[in-house]
Amino acid sequence: MNTLATQAREFAQTLAHEAAHMLRQATEQQHAVEFKSAGDWCSALDRQIEDHLRARIAAAFPTHGFLGEESAQSEVGEGLLWVIDPIDGSMNFLRSYPQYSVSIALLQNGEPIAACVADPCRQEVFSAALGQGASLNGRPLQVASTEQWPLAVAATVFPKPHAASMPGYLAQFGRVLSTVAGVRRSGSMALEMAYLAAGRVDVFWSHDMGSWDAAAGVLLIREAGGEVFTLDGLVWHASRRIAAATPGLASAWATLLNPAGG
């Protein structure tokens, strides 16, 4: 058993509970909105939570690196690196739309070994440790056994409004929409990936997201028996086109998203 992964998982859950508490306390307050780019919002609370998590991690693991969405002062590479999204779904939070999360992962040499995604609205905490499985509020998780498109539910995250990848994404969206039973989009990539790990959806894809959006979800899906892959041939944390699926749909999913195979 990976002792560091176990310890980091427990610590990540503690941090996620602290961040979720900060979010619940702030729900009734007004927050100034910062428009980082079209379709990309944040607030001072994003930075406040990230600063809190950075300080807690530095105190507990002073030799580990840190990569947060709001600071992005590091890159994924060798060694131990905490990758944080303080509010995944900031637009939802700022509009009181109850679908957002805190995403925390520890990477070792570029691959996640511990992860936690916390949903403060539903009080659900998804967590995983390398080789030790994934869980939801302490209950083991397993991806769905779906193998047929008429039974499959897809989840996605839309690209930003002016993203260069939008035409290609919309072509994929059309193929998916006409193939699967339904498509869901909540606005929190970490939750969508956690839902695949929990068997609530069967396939997932996104364009142009950061490593902080995917890091925890990658481990949750892998530890729940699912498959994560990219459509551009890059490692997941450098990819701009990430996808995931249950084992029974993974090959067909890759073909549906990228029929040309390139």
C-alpha positions as CSV (number, residue, x, y, z in Angstrom):
1,M,0.0,0.0,0.0
2,N,1.2,3.5,-0.9
3,T,1.5,5.2,2.5
4,L,1.9,8.6,1.0
5,A,-1.2,8.2,-1.1
6,T,-3.2,7.1,1.9
7,Q,-2.0,10.0,4.0
8,A,-2.6,12.5,1.1
9,R,-6.1,11.2,0.5
10,E,-7.0,11.7,4.2
11,F,-5.4,15.2,4.2
12,A,-7.2,16.1,0.9
13,Q,-10.5,15.2,2.4
14,T,-9.8,17.4,5.4
15,L,-8.9,20.3,3.1
16,A,-12.0,19.7,1.0
17,H,-14.2,19.8,4.1
18,E,-12.6,23.1,5.1
19,A,-13.0,24.6,1.7
20,A,-16.6,23.4,1.4
21,H,-17.3,25.0,4.8
22,M,-15.9,28.3,3.5
23,L,-18.2,28.0,0.5
24,R,-21.3,27.3,2.5
25,Q,-20.5,30.2,4.8
26,A,-20.2,32.5,1.8
27,T,-23.3,31.4,-0.1
28,E,-25.5,34.2,1.2
29,Q,-23.0,36.9,0.6
30,Q,-22.5,39.1,-2.5
31,H,-19.2,38.6,-4.4
32,A,-17.6,40.9,-6.8
33,V,-17.2,39.1,-10.1
34,E,-13.9,39.1,-12.0
35,F,-14.2,38.3,-15.7
36,K,-11.0,36.5,-16.6
37,S,-12.2,35.8,-20.2
38,A,-15.4,35.1,-22.1
39,G,-17.2,32.4,-20.1
40,D,-14.5,32.3,-17.4
41,W,-15.5,34.0,-14.0
42,C,-13.9,34.0,-10.6
43,S,-14.2,36.0,-7.4
44,A,-12.1,37.0,-4.4
45,L,-13.4,33.9,-2.7
46,D,-11.7,31.6,-5.3
47,R,-8.4,33.2,-4.3
48,Q,-9.2,33.2,-0.6
49,I,-9.8,29.4,-0.7
50,E,-6.8,28.7,-2.8
51,D,-4.6,30.8,-0.5
52,H,-6.0,28.8,2.5
53,L,-5.3,25.5,0.8
54,R,-1.8,26.5,-0.2
55,A,-0.9,27.5,3.4
56,R,-2.3,24.3,4.8
57,I,-0.4,22.2,2.3
58,A,2.8,24.1,2.8
59,A,2.6,23.6,6.6
60,A,1.9,19.8,6.2
61,F,4.2,19.1,3.2
62,P,6.7,21.8,2.9
63,T,8.7,20.0,0.2
64,H,5.7,19.5,-2.1
65,G,4.9,21.8,-5.0
66,F,1.6,23.6,-5.6
67,L,-0.4,24.4,-8.7
68,G,-3.7,26.2,-8.3
69,E,-6.1,27.5,-11.0
70,E,-5.9,31.1,-9.7
71,S,-2.1,31.2,-9.4
72,A,-0.8,28.7,-11.9
73,Q,2.8,29.4,-10.9
74,S,4.0,25.9,-11.5
75,E,3.7,23.3,-14.2
76,V,3.1,19.6,-13.9
77,G,6.4,17.8,-14.0
78,E,8.5,15.5,-11.8
79,G,8.2,15.2,-8.0
80,L,5.2,15.8,-5.8
81,L,2.7,18.5,-6.7
82,W,-0.6,19.4,-5.3
83,V,-3.1,20.5,-8.0
84,I,-6.1,22.5,-6.8
85,D,-9.2,24.0,-8.2
86,P,-10.7,26.1,-5.3
87,I,-14.1,26.5,-6.9
88,D,-14.7,24.3,-10.0
89,G,-17.8,25.9,-11.4
90,S,-17.3,29.5,-10.2
91,M,-19.9,30.9,-12.6
92,N,-22.5,28.5,-11.0
93,F,-21.4,29.5,-7.5
94,L,-21.7,33.2,-8.3
95,R,-25.1,32.8,-9.8
96,S,-26.3,30.5,-6.9
97,Y,-26.7,27.6,-9.3
98,P,-26.0,24.6,-7.0
99,Q,-23.5,22.7,-9.0
100,Y,-19.9,23.4,-8.1
101,S,-17.1,21.7,-6.2
102,V,-13.6,21.8,-4.7
103,S,-11.0,19.7,-6.4
104,I,-7.8,18.6,-4.8
105,A,-5.2,16.1,-6.1
106,L,-1.6,15.1,-5.3
107,L,0.5,14.2,-8.3
108,Q,3.7,12.2,-8.2
109,N,5.8,12.5,-11.3
110,G,2.8,13.8,-13.3
111,E,0.3,11.2,-12.2
112,P,-2.3,11.5,-9.5
113,I,-1.9,9.3,-6.4
114,A,-4.5,10.9,-4.2
115,A,-7.6,12.9,-5.0
116,C,-10.7,14.5,-3.5
117,V,-13.7,16.3,-5.0
118,A,-16.2,17.8,-2.6
119,D,-19.7,19.0,-3.4
120,P,-20.7,21.4,-0.7
121,C,-24.4,21.6,-1.9
122,R,-25.1,17.9,-1.6
123,Q,-22.4,17.2,1.1
124,E,-20.9,14.5,-1.1
125,V,-17.1,13.8,-0.9
126,F,-15.5,11.7,-3.6
127,S,-12.0,10.5,-2.9
128,A,-9.4,8.0,-4.1
129,A,-5.9,6.8,-3.5
130,L,-3.7,5.0,-5.9
131,G,-4.3,1.3,-5.8
132,Q,-6.9,1.6,-3.0
133,G,-10.1,2.4,-5.0
134,A,-12.4,5.3,-5.0
135,S,-15.3,6.1,-2.6
136,L,-18.2,8.5,-2.0
137,N,-18.7,9.4,1.6
138,G,-16.8,6.2,2.5
139,R,-18.8,3.9,0.2
140,P,-16.8,2.2,-2.6
141,L,-17.3,3.4,-6.1
142,Q,-17.5,1.4,-9.4
143,V,-18.1,2.7,-12.9
144,A,-21.3,1.5,-14.6
145,S,-21.3,-1.6,-16.7
146,T,-23.0,0.1,-19.6
147,E,-22.0,-1.3,-23.0
148,Q,-24.8,-0.1,-25.4
149,W,-25.3,3.5,-26.7
150,P,-29.1,3.5,-26.2
151,L,-28.4,3.1,-22.4
152,A,-25.5,5.4,-22.2
153,V,-25.5,8.9,-20.6
154,A,-22.7,11.3,-21.6
155,A,-21.4,14.3,-19.7
156,T,-19.4,17.2,-21.1
157,V,-18.0,20.6,-20.4
158,F,-18.5,23.3,-23.1
159,P,-15.5,25.1,-24.4
160,K,-15.3,28.9,-23.8
161,P,-17.5,30.9,-26.2
162,H,-14.7,32.0,-28.5
163,A,-12.5,28.9,-28.2
164,A,-10.7,27.9,-31.4
165,S,-11.8,24.3,-30.8
166,M,-15.5,25.2,-30.8
167,P,-16.2,24.0,-34.4
168,G,-14.7,20.6,-33.8
169,Y,-16.4,20.3,-30.5
170,L,-19.8,21.1,-31.9
171,A,-19.3,18.4,-34.6
172,Q,-18.5,16.0,-31.8
173,F,-21.5,17.2,-29.8
174,G,-23.8,16.6,-32.7
175,R,-22.6,13.0,-33.2
176,V,-22.8,12.3,-29.4
177,L,-26.3,13.9,-29.1
178,S,-27.6,11.7,-31.9
179,T,-26.1,8.5,-30.5
180,V,-26.4,8.3,-26.7
181,A,-29.5,8.3,-24.5
182,G,-28.8,11.8,-23.2
183,V,-26.1,14.4,-22.6
184,R,-25.5,16.3,-19.4
185,R,-23.6,19.5,-18.7
186,S,-23.4,20.9,-15.2
187,G,-20.6,23.4,-15.4
188,S,-18.2,21.6,-13.0
189,M,-15.8,19.3,-14.8
190,A,-14.6,17.7,-11.5
191,L,-18.1,16.7,-10.6
192,E,-18.8,15.3,-14.1
193,M,-15.8,13.1,-13.8
194,A,-16.7,12.1,-10.3
195,Y,-20.1,11.2,-11.5
196,L,-18.6,8.9,-14.1
197,A,-16.6,7.2,-11.3
198,A,-19.9,6.8,-9.4
199,G,-21.7,5.2,-12.3
200,R,-24.1,8.2,-12.8
201,V,-22.9,8.8,-16.3
202,D,-21.0,6.5,-18.7
203,V,-18.8,8.7,-20.9
204,F,-17.2,12.1,-20.7
205,W,-15.3,14.6,-22.9
206,S,-14.0,18.1,-22.8
207,H,-11.9,20.6,-24.7
208,D,-9.4,23.3,-23.5
209,M,-9.5,22.6,-19.8
210,G,-6.6,23.0,-17.3
211,S,-4.8,20.3,-15.4
212,W,-6.6,21.5,-12.2
213,D,-9.9,20.7,-13.8
214,A,-9.0,17.1,-14.4
215,A,-6.4,15.9,-11.9
216,A,-8.7,14.6,-9.2
217,G,-11.3,13.2,-11.7
218,V,-8.6,11.2,-13.5
219,L,-7.7,9.2,-10.4
220,L,-11.3,8.8,-9.3
221,I,-12.3,7.3,-12.7
222,R,-9.2,5.1,-12.9
223,E,-9.7,3.8,-9.3
224,A,-13.4,3.1,-10.0
225,G,-12.5,0.9,-13.0
226,G,-13.0,3.4,-15.8
227,E,-10.6,4.5,-18.6
228,V,-9.2,8.0,-19.2
229,F,-7.6,8.9,-22.5
230,T,-6.8,11.9,-24.8
231,L,-7.8,12.6,-28.4
232,D,-4.7,14.6,-29.2
233,G,-2.0,12.0,-28.2
234,L,-0.7,14.1,-25.3
235,V,-0.5,13.1,-21.6
236,W,-3.7,14.0,-19.8
237,H,-2.3,17.1,-18.0
238,A,-1.0,18.6,-21.2
239,S,-3.9,17.6,-23.4
240,R,-6.6,20.0,-24.6
241,R,-8.9,17.1,-25.5
242,I,-9.5,14.7,-22.6
243,A,-12.1,11.9,-22.5
244,A,-13.2,9.0,-20.3
245,A,-15.5,6.1,-20.4
246,T,-16.6,2.8,-18.8
247,P,-14.5,-0.1,-20.1
248,G,-17.4,-1.4,-22.2
249,L,-17.7,1.8,-24.2
250,A,-14.1,3.2,-24.2
251,S,-13.1,2.0,-27.7
252,A,-16.4,3.0,-29.3
253,W,-16.3,6.3,-27.5
254,A,-12.9,7.2,-28.9
255,T,-14.1,6.3,-32.4
256,L,-17.3,8.4,-32.0
257,L,-15.4,11.4,-30.8
258,N,-12.7,11.1,-33.4
259,P,-13.9,9.0,-36.3
260,A,-10.9,10.0,-38.4
261,G,-8.5,8.5,-35.8
262,G,-6.3,11.6,-35.8
